[in-house]
Amino acid sequence: MIRVLRVLAWGLCAATLALPALATAADATADEVRALVSDRKDGKAPSLANRNLSDLDLSKLDLHGVDLSHANLFATKLVSADLRSAKLAGASLNGAWLMGADFSGADLSNASLLSIVVAGGEVKTRPKFAGANLQGSRIIGELDGADLTGANLFNAHLGVDIKNQGMGQMRTNLTGAKLKGANLAGADLNRTILRFADMRGVDLRNANLFRADLSGADLTGANVAGADFTEAIMDVVRLGDIAGAEQARGLPAQKGEGADKASKKR
């Protein structure tokens, strides 16, 4: 019940943020979109760049490699859709339904994924972003257990925006997420929940982890040079073989190479 209420609250917030995008209806029907993407001449993926596809049900649709750059996908249902290698640079997916969607290798640079819906209904799996380009993207959502292995989150914004918290503190939940080898350099992860996340070998250079919850996370082999861990919750965090520890702020003193470290928020 708590999660349902949280999702509803986030959805309302997303609607508020995206009101200008809702001024006009979608410029195509779901059936028209399905017909267009199914007709791949010479195997070439069609372009839906800059199109308004808001509030359409495109669930289970094969959008593999389709150009959706700067498309408006507000509240669009993409449940179990195939978006591998799709081009979504600058696209708005605020309030979109992404349960079971596969964004592996997709370009989501500078895309907006605020209050995405990833829980509820028959599909229980989180969206997949393995190898996706999320550079400069803005993300708020329940992505616990999501696969972001090798994803590029350089300068991405997943943390709390204190100036826009009229409905309560909304933050991204990456509990148990797969982030091995991901690029989080310069990313804003303030107050993000990263409990038990697999962060082995991640690039956290100059990342903002202020008050992030890293309880039980595995940062073995991570590069933390310039990262800010001020007031972060770091109970039993694995910090084996990390690089740049001397240039990081707020990191607990290491007690031996490869050992688990504990640092409790005061």
N, C-alpha and C positions, 0 to 999 in steps of 0.2 A: 504493500500500500504506500509506504514512504517513497519507494522508487517511482511509482506511478505518479504520485503528486509532484515529485521533483521534475519528472519528464514534462508534465503538463505545465508546470511553472516556467520551465525553460522554453517550451513551445510558445507560451504567451509572450515571453520576452522577445523571442525571435520575431514574432509577428509584429511587435512594436517597432523593432529595429528595421524591419523590411517593408513597412507600409508603402513607401514610394514604389516598390517593385510590384505591389499588388494593385496599383492604380488601373492597370489594364489586364485583361484576361490573357491566358496563353494564346499564342498566335498559331497554334496547331492543336488538333485533337490527339489523344493517345493513339488512336487507330492510324492516323496519318503519320505519326512518328514511327510506329511499328512498321508500316508499309515502306517508309523511306529507308530505314536502316536494314530492312531485309533485302532490299534491292541494291546489292553491291556489284556494280558493273566492274568487270575485270578484277574483282576481288578488292576494290578500293573502298575504304570506309567513307561514308557520306559526311558532310559537314552540317552541324547544327550550331555553329558558332554564333554568338550574340542573339540567339533565339530565346523567346520567353516561353518556357516549358513548365511554368509554375503550376503546382497542384495537380499534375497529371499522374496517372497510375502507369508507370513504366516498369513495374515489377517483372523480374525474370527476363527482361529484354537483353538481347545481345548487342551491347554498345561497345564491344571490343574495338579499340582504335578510333572510335568516332570523335570528331572534333566538336567539343562542347565549350570551347574557350569563351569566357565571359557570358555564358548562358545563365539565364535566371531559372534555377531549379528549386525555388522556395517551396517547401512543403511537398515536393515531388516524391512519389513513392518509387524507390529504387530497390525494393526488397529483392534480394537474391539476383540482382542484375549483374551482368558481366561487363565491367568497366576497365578491364585490363588494358593498359597502354592507351587509355583514352586521354584526350587533351582537354583538361578542365582548368587551364590557367585563368585566373581571375573570375572563375565561376562562383555564383552564389548558391550554396547548398544549405542555407539557413533553414532549420526546421525540416530538412529532408529525412525521409524514412530510409535508413541504410542497413537494416538488419540483413546479414548474409551477403551484402554487396561485396564484390571483389574489385579493388582499385589497384591491384598489384601492377607496379611499373607505370602507373598513370601519372600525368603531369597535373598536379594540383597547386602549382606555385601561385602564391598570392590569392588563393581561393578562400572563401569564407564558409566555415562549417560551424556556425553558432547554433546551439541547442538542437543538435542533430538527434533524431529519434532512433535509438538502437535497441530498445527493449519493448516487449509486448508482441502479441500475436503468436503465430505458430513457429516462426523462425527464431531460434534462440541464439544463433551465432552472431558474433560481432563482425563489423565490416573488416576487410583485410586490406592493409596498405603496404605490404612487403615490397621494398624497392621503389616505392612511390616518391615522387618529388613534391614535397610539401613546403618547400622553401618560402618563407614569408607568409605562410597561411595563418589564419586565425581559427582556432578550434576550441569549442567548449562542448563537452559531452561525456557520457559514460562509456569509456573505451576500455574497461577492465577486461583483461585477457586478449585484447586485440593484437593482431600480428602487424608490427611495424618494423620487422627485421630489415636492416639495411636502408631504411627510409631516410630521405634527406629532409630534415626539419631545421635547416639553417635559418636563423632569425625568425623562426615560427613563434607565434604567440598562443600559448596554451594556458597561461596563468590568469589570475584574477585581475580584472580591470576595475580597480577601486572606484573610479569615477562613474562607472555605470553599474551600480549595484542596488538599484531601487527596489528590486524584488528579492534581495538576499544575496549572499555570496555564492556565485556560481563558479565552479572550477572543474577542470578536467580530471576525470578519474582514470588512471592508467594502472590500477592495481593488477599485478600479475601479467602486465603487458609484455610482449616480446619485442624488445628494442635492441637486440644484439647487433652491434656494428652500425647503429644509426648515427647520423650526423645531427647533433643537437647544439652545435656551436652557435653562440649568440642567441639561443632560444630563451624566451621568457617562460619559465616554468614556476613562477612564484605561486606558492600555496597549492601546487598540483599534487595529487595523490599518486605516489609511485611505489606503493607498498609491494614488496616481493617482485618487483619488475626485474626482468632479465635485461640488464644494461651493460653486459660484458662488451668491452671494447668500444663503448660509445665515445663520441667526441663531444665533450661538454665545455670546451674552451669558451670562456667569457659568458657562460650561460647564467641566468638568474634563477637560483633555486631557493630564494628567500622563503622561509617557512614551509618549504615543500616537505611532504611526508615520504621519506625514503625507507621506512621501517622494513627490514628484511631484504632490501634490494641488493642485487649483485652488480657491483661496479668494477669487477676484476678487469684490469687492463685498460680502464677508461683514462682519457686525458682530461684533467680537470683544471688545467692552467687558466687562471683568471676567473674561474667560476665562483659565484657567491653562494655559500651554504649557510649564511647567517640565519640563526634560529631554526634551521632545518631539523626535522625529527629524524634521527639516524640510529635508531635502536637496531643493533646487530646487523649493520650494513657491511657487506664484504668489500674491502678496499685493497685487495691484493694486486700488487704490481701496477698501481696507478701511476700516471705520469703527471707532472706539473703540480703536485700537492703543495709544494712550497710557494706557488703563486696563487693558490686558492684562498678564499676568505671563509672563515667559519668552519673549516674542516677539522674534525677531531684529530688529535695527535695520534700517529700510527704507533702501534705497540709491537710491531714485528711483521715482516713481509709475509703476505698471504693470510694473515690472521683476520678474524672477524673483529670489527670495531663497534663500540657502543658509545653513543652520545645522546643523552636525553635532553629534550627541550626544557629549559628552566623557566 
